[in-house]
């Protein structure tokens, strides 16, 4: 009996054709994947150019404005703080001067009043005290 290789060759041929078809499908899928990748990349770039770039420009402009306003507020705050401190220093200095002036002017009056009080107390004591000779008799 002779082996029949026709069936084996037929099966080998079918397997070869299927392998070639599989290779073509894999290559086709790779090409399709590459094309899809390029389209998605173009879409993302288009979205970025149309939406992200203008939005970022607006956000950068807003941030620049905020930075400018913040600097102005800080400068004004420093200026107001300096003005308040200077005013408080002037008020303290004025209060010290008023206090010193009032003490200087009132110290003479207070001294005069104390002297008058001591004189009056002395006069009143001398009137209420019995004479020294009367105090010795008792």
C-alpha positions in Angstrom: 0.0 0.0 0.0 1.2 3.4 -1.0 0.7 6.3 1.2 -1.6 8.9 -0.3 0.0 12.3 0.2 -2.7 14.2 -1.6 -4.8 14.7 1.5 -1.8 15.8 3.5 -0.7 18.2 0.8 -4.2 19.6 0.6 -4.3 20.2 4.3 -0.9 21.8 4.3 -1.9 24.1 1.5 -5.0 25.2 3.3 -3.0 25.9 6.5 -0.5 27.9 4.4 -3.3 30.0 2.8 -4.9 30.5 6.3 -1.5 31.6 7.7 -1.0 34.1 4.8 -4.5 35.4 5.4 -3.8 35.7 9.1 -0.6 37.6 8.4 -2.5 39.9 6.0 -5.2 40.5 8.7 -2.5 41.3 11.3 -0.8 43.7 8.9 -4.2 45.3 8.0 -5.0 45.7 11.7 -1.6 47.3 12.3 -2.2 49.7 9.4 -5.7 50.4 10.6 -4.4 51.0 14.1 -1.8 53.4 12.8 -4.4 55.3 10.8 -6.7 55.5 13.8 -3.8 56.7 16.0 -3.0 59.5 13.5 -6.6 60.6 13.3 -6.9 60.7 17.1 -3.7 62.6 17.3 -4.9 65.1 14.7 -8.2 65.4 16.6 -6.4 66.0 19.9 -4.1 68.6 18.3 -7.1 70.3 16.7 -9.0 70.4 20.0 -5.9 71.8 21.7 -5.5 74.5 19.1 -9.1 75.5 19.0 -10.0 75.2 22.7 -7.0 74.7 25.0 -4.6 77.3 23.6 -7.2 80.2 23.7 -8.4 79.1 27.1 -4.8 79.0 28.4 -4.2 82.5 26.9 -7.3 83.8 28.8 -6.2 82.1 32.0 -2.7 83.5 31.7 -4.2 87.0 31.1 -6.4 86.6 34.2 -3.5 85.4 36.3 -1.4 88.4 35.1 -4.3 90.7 36.1 -4.6 89.1 39.4 -0.9 89.4 40.0 -1.0 93.1 39.1 -4.0 93.7 41.4 -2.3 91.7 44.2 0.8 93.8 43.8 -1.2 97.1 43.9 -3.1 95.9 46.9 0.1 95.0 48.7 1.7 98.3 47.8 -1.4 100.2 49.0 -1.6 98.1 52.2 2.0 98.9 52.9 1.4 102.6 52.3 -1.7 102.7 54.5 0.2 100.7 57.2 3.0 103.2 57.1 0.6 106.1 57.2 -1.2 104.6 60.2 2.0 103.9 62.1 3.2 107.5 61.4 -0.1 108.9 62.6 0.0 106.8 65.7 3.5 107.9 66.4 2.5 111.5 66.0 -0.5 111.1 68.3 1.7 109.5 70.9 4.2 112.3 70.6 1.4 114.9 70.8 -0.1 113.2 73.9 3.4 113.2 75.6 3.8 116.9 74.8 0.3 117.7 76.1 0.9 115.6 79.3 4.3 117.3 79.9 2.8 120.8 79.3 -0.1 120.1 81.6 2.2 118.9 84.3 4.4 121.9 83.9 1.5 124.4 84.1 -0.5 122.6 86.8 2.5 121.8 89.0 2.8 125.5 90.0 -1.0 125.6 90.7 -0.9 122.4 92.6 2.1 123.6 94.6 0.3 126.9 95.4 -2.9 125.0 96.5 -0.9 122.7 98.7 0.9 125.6 100.3 -2.4 127.3 100.9 -3.8 124.1 102.4 -0.8 123.6 104.7 -1.2 127.3 105.8 -4.9 126.8 106.5 -4.3 123.6 108.4 -1.6 125.4 110.4 -3.9 128.2 111.2 -6.8 125.9 112.2 -4.5 123.8 114.4 -3.2 126.8 116.2 -6.8 127.9 116.9 -7.9 124.5 118.2 -4.8 123.8 120.4 -5.0 125.2 123.9 -2.1 127.4 124.9 0.9 125.6 126.2 0.6 127.1 129.7 -3.0 125.9 130.0 -2.1 122.4 129.0 0.5 122.2 131.7 -1.9 123.1 134.6 -4.2 120.3 134.1 
